[in-house]
Amino acid sequence: MKKTHKLLAGSLLLSGSVFAQPAPPSAPSAPPAEGVDISVGQTPTLSVPEMNSQAREYQQSMSQVLKRIHALEDTARKQKDIIKLNCVMDKQVQAKVNANIADQAMAALQENVARGDDGGRIHEFTRLTIINQKVTVLGAEAENCIGEDLSFVGATRVDLDIDPNIPQDDPTQPAVPTSPIERPPAASTYR
């Protein structure tokens, strides 16, 4: 028993010292090789007026999504479903935060346009594009919280055509006998 305790204590001390060792120094990063392009491959090809117009469309789209999420919140409140309400409220908070960031990005976009800073203008437009996509996704997730789908177009209508060749009687019910049932003769004389 003492041997087991000594072995356990020794292994604990040894493992503690192994984990306490400093990390080995990392290798210095090498500069990029000559002829290697490390720039971003895609940049928006929109002109300044097109970019401003698209940015305004993004803001209108985000505003519509926020209105829809608010309507979903009202729906969840009317249903008195706390789970749906919490889910929608979470998406609403996230969408509002992203919309505020989009407002800041829009202001920065206008400043960069006024200064003639093409790099800053492209950066802020890219931010707006990404934020618009996030808000759109949050709107879809809020729809899922309630159980509705964005492609909902109305109530389902079912039309039923009955084939006249189908028999009208119920096959699961036994048929009623047409002749009277006679009692069988007695098997014995004892009653």
C-alpha positions as CSV (number, residue, x, y, z in Angstrom):
1,M,0.0,0.0,0.0
2,K,2.9,2.4,0.9
3,K,4.5,1.6,-2.4
4,T,1.4,2.5,-4.3
5,H,1.1,5.9,-2.5
6,K,4.8,6.7,-3.2
7,L,4.3,5.7,-6.8
8,L,1.2,7.9,-7.1
9,A,2.9,10.9,-5.4
10,G,6.0,10.6,-7.6
11,S,3.9,10.5,-10.8
12,L,2.0,13.6,-9.7
13,L,5.2,15.5,-9.0
14,L,6.7,14.4,-12.2
15,S,3.6,15.3,-14.3
16,G,3.4,18.7,-12.7
17,S,6.9,19.6,-13.6
18,V,6.4,18.4,-17.2
19,F,3.3,20.6,-17.7
20,A,5.1,23.6,-16.0
21,Q,7.9,23.7,-18.7
22,P,8.0,26.8,-20.8
23,A,6.9,26.5,-24.4
24,P,9.6,26.2,-27.0
25,P,10.4,29.5,-28.9
26,S,8.5,29.7,-32.1
27,A,10.3,30.1,-35.4
28,P,10.3,33.7,-36.8
29,S,7.8,34.2,-39.6
30,A,9.5,34.4,-42.9
31,P,8.6,37.3,-45.3
32,P,6.5,36.3,-48.3
33,A,8.5,34.9,-51.2
34,E,9.0,37.2,-54.2
35,G,6.3,37.0,-56.8
36,V,3.6,35.9,-54.3
37,D,0.5,38.0,-54.3
38,I,-1.0,38.3,-50.8
39,S,-3.6,41.0,-51.6
40,V,-7.3,40.4,-51.5
41,G,-8.6,38.9,-54.7
42,Q,-12.0,40.4,-54.9
43,T,-12.9,44.0,-54.6
44,P,-16.3,45.6,-55.4
45,T,-16.5,47.0,-59.0
46,L,-19.3,49.4,-58.2
47,S,-19.0,53.1,-58.9
48,V,-19.5,55.5,-56.0
49,P,-23.2,56.3,-56.8
50,E,-23.9,52.6,-57.3
51,M,-22.2,51.8,-54.0
52,N,-24.3,54.5,-52.2
53,S,-27.5,53.2,-53.8
54,Q,-26.7,49.6,-52.8
55,A,-25.8,50.7,-49.3
56,R,-29.2,52.5,-48.9
57,E,-31.0,49.3,-50.2
58,Y,-29.2,47.3,-47.6
59,Q,-30.4,49.6,-44.9
60,Q,-34.0,49.5,-46.1
61,S,-33.7,45.7,-46.2
62,M,-32.4,45.5,-42.7
63,S,-35.2,47.9,-41.5
64,Q,-37.8,45.6,-43.1
65,V,-36.3,42.6,-41.4
66,L,-36.3,44.4,-38.0
67,K,-40.0,45.2,-38.5
68,R,-40.8,41.6,-39.3
69,I,-38.9,40.4,-36.2
70,H,-40.9,42.9,-34.1
71,A,-44.1,41.5,-35.6
72,L,-42.9,38.0,-34.7
73,E,-42.3,39.1,-31.2
74,D,-45.9,40.3,-31.0
75,T,-47.0,36.9,-32.3
76,A,-45.0,35.1,-29.6
77,R,-46.5,37.4,-26.9
78,K,-50.0,36.7,-28.1
79,Q,-49.4,33.0,-28.1
80,K,-47.9,33.4,-24.6
81,D,-45.1,31.0,-25.5
82,I,-42.1,32.0,-23.5
83,I,-39.7,29.8,-25.4
84,K,-40.6,31.3,-28.8
85,L,-40.6,34.8,-27.2
86,N,-37.1,34.3,-25.8
87,C,-35.8,33.0,-29.1
88,V,-37.3,35.9,-31.1
89,M,-36.1,38.5,-28.6
90,D,-32.5,37.0,-28.9
91,K,-32.6,37.4,-32.7
92,Q,-34.1,40.8,-32.4
93,V,-31.3,42.1,-30.0
94,Q,-28.7,40.7,-32.4
95,A,-30.3,42.2,-35.4
96,K,-30.6,45.6,-33.7
97,V,-26.9,45.5,-32.8
98,N,-26.0,44.7,-36.3
99,A,-28.3,47.5,-37.6
100,N,-26.5,50.0,-35.4
101,I,-23.1,48.8,-36.7
102,A,-24.5,49.2,-40.2
103,D,-25.5,52.8,-39.4
104,Q,-21.9,53.4,-38.3
105,A,-20.5,51.7,-41.4
106,M,-22.8,53.9,-43.6
107,A,-21.6,57.1,-41.9
108,A,-18.0,55.9,-42.4
109,L,-18.7,55.1,-46.0
110,Q,-20.0,58.6,-46.6
111,E,-16.9,60.1,-44.9
112,N,-14.6,58.0,-47.1
113,V,-16.5,59.0,-50.2
114,A,-16.1,62.7,-49.2
115,R,-12.4,62.2,-48.6
116,G,-11.9,60.2,-51.8
117,D,-10.5,57.3,-49.8
118,D,-11.1,54.3,-52.1
119,G,-9.7,51.7,-49.7
120,G,-11.8,52.9,-46.8
121,R,-14.9,53.2,-49.0
122,I,-14.5,49.6,-50.2
123,H,-13.9,48.4,-46.7
124,E,-17.1,50.1,-45.3
125,F,-19.2,48.8,-48.2
126,T,-17.9,45.3,-47.6
127,R,-18.8,45.7,-43.9
128,L,-22.3,46.8,-44.9
129,T,-22.7,43.8,-47.2
130,I,-21.7,41.3,-44.5
131,I,-23.9,43.0,-41.9
132,N,-26.9,42.9,-44.3
133,Q,-26.3,39.2,-44.8
134,K,-26.1,38.6,-41.0
135,V,-29.4,40.5,-40.4
136,T,-31.1,38.5,-43.2
137,V,-30.0,35.3,-41.6
138,L,-31.2,36.5,-38.2
139,G,-34.6,37.3,-39.7
140,A,-34.8,33.8,-41.1
141,E,-33.8,32.4,-37.7
142,A,-36.5,34.5,-36.0
143,E,-39.1,33.0,-38.4
144,N,-37.9,29.6,-37.4
145,C,-38.4,30.5,-33.7
146,I,-42.1,31.0,-34.3
147,G,-42.3,28.1,-36.7
148,E,-43.1,30.1,-39.8
149,D,-41.1,30.0,-43.0
150,L,-40.2,32.9,-45.2
151,S,-41.7,31.2,-48.1
152,F,-45.2,31.0,-46.5
153,V,-47.7,32.2,-49.1
154,G,-51.0,31.3,-47.5
155,A,-53.1,28.6,-46.0
156,T,-53.0,25.2,-47.6
157,R,-56.1,24.1,-49.6
158,V,-56.8,20.4,-50.2
159,D,-59.1,19.3,-53.0
160,L,-60.5,15.8,-52.8
161,D,-61.7,13.9,-55.9
162,I,-63.6,10.7,-55.1
163,D,-63.5,8.0,-57.8
164,P,-67.0,6.8,-58.6
165,N,-65.8,3.3,-59.2
166,I,-64.9,2.8,-55.5
167,P,-67.5,0.7,-53.7
168,Q,-69.5,2.7,-51.1
169,D,-69.8,0.0,-48.4
170,D,-67.2,-0.3,-45.6
171,P,-64.9,-3.3,-46.2
172,T,-64.0,-3.4,-42.5
173,Q,-67.5,-4.3,-41.4
174,P,-68.8,-7.9,-41.9
175,A,-71.7,-8.3,-44.3
176,V,-75.1,-8.9,-42.8
177,P,-76.4,-12.5,-43.7
178,T,-79.3,-12.5,-46.1
179,S,-80.7,-15.9,-44.9
180,P,-81.9,-16.6,-41.4
181,I,-79.5,-18.6,-39.2
182,E,-80.9,-21.9,-38.0
183,R,-80.0,-23.3,-34.7
184,P,-78.1,-26.6,-35.0
185,P,-79.6,-29.7,-33.6
186,A,-78.9,-30.6,-30.0
187,A,-75.8,-32.8,-29.6
188,S,-77.2,-34.6,-26.6
189,T,-80.5,-35.1,-24.8
190,Y,-79.3,-33.7,-21.6
191,R,-79.9,-30.1,-21.0
